[in-house]
Amino acid sequence: MVLVFFYFTDRDQQAIDNRAEPADVVVDVRGKQWAWDFNYKRVT
């Protein structure tokens, strides 16, 4: 059972980490003392 979970976790993690295609959106994140700022920039 553990091996089945490991297989699916590894398969999904490899798909998430695959960077063969360029990103559609770049997220600029800036941390402040009490807040976060998120800016989404579309890549053209």
QUIRA-V398146 format. One record per residue. N is the residue number from 0. RES is the residue in one letter. SS is DSSP state (h for helix, s for strand, l for the rest). PHI is phi in whole degrees, -180 to 180 (999 if undefined). OMEGA is omega in radians with two decimals (none if undefined). Layout:
# QUIRA-V398146
n:N res:RES ss:SS phi:PHI omega:OMEGA
n:N res:RES ss:SS phi:PHI omega:OMEGA
This chain:
# QUIRA-V398146
n:0 res:M ss:l phi:999 omega:3.14
n:1 res:V ss:h phi:-63 omega:3.13
n:2 res:L ss:h phi:-64 omega:3.10
n:3 res:V ss:h phi:-65 omega:3.10
n:4 res:F ss:h phi:-63 omega:3.12
n:5 res:F ss:h phi:-62 omega:3.14
n:6 res:Y ss:h phi:-59 omega:-3.10
n:7 res:F ss:h phi:-68 omega:3.09
n:8 res:T ss:h phi:-64 omega:3.14
n:9 res:D ss:h phi:-65 omega:3.13
n:10 res:R ss:h phi:-62 omega:-3.13
n:11 res:D ss:h phi:-68 omega:3.14
n:12 res:Q ss:h phi:-66 omega:3.09
n:13 res:Q ss:h phi:-65 omega:3.11
n:14 res:A ss:h phi:-67 omega:3.13
n:15 res:I ss:h phi:-69 omega:-3.08
n:16 res:D ss:h phi:-79 omega:-3.11
n:17 res:N ss:l phi:-67 omega:-3.11
n:18 res:R ss:l phi:-117 omega:-3.14
n:19 res:A ss:l phi:-69 omega:3.14
n:20 res:E ss:l phi:-102 omega:3.11
n:21 res:P ss:l phi:-68 omega:-3.12
n:22 res:A ss:l phi:-72 omega:3.08
n:23 res:D ss:l phi:-83 omega:-3.08
n:24 res:V ss:s phi:-137 omega:3.03
n:25 res:V ss:s phi:-109 omega:-3.13
n:26 res:V ss:s phi:-107 omega:3.07
n:27 res:D ss:s phi:-97 omega:-3.09
n:28 res:V ss:s phi:-115 omega:3.11
n:29 res:R ss:s phi:-128 omega:3.13
n:30 res:G ss:s phi:-92 omega:3.06
n:31 res:K ss:l phi:-114 omega:-3.09
n:32 res:Q ss:l phi:-61 omega:-3.07
n:33 res:W ss:l phi:-124 omega:-3.07
n:34 res:A ss:l phi:-158 omega:3.05
n:35 res:W ss:s phi:-124 omega:3.00
n:36 res:D ss:s phi:-112 omega:3.12
n:37 res:F ss:s phi:-119 omega:3.06
n:38 res:N ss:s phi:-123 omega:-3.13
n:39 res:Y ss:s phi:-102 omega:-3.11
n:40 res:K ss:s phi:-116 omega:3.13
n:41 res:R ss:s phi:-77 omega:3.11
n:42 res:V ss:l phi:-88 omega:-3.12
n:43 res:T ss:l phi:-107 omega:none
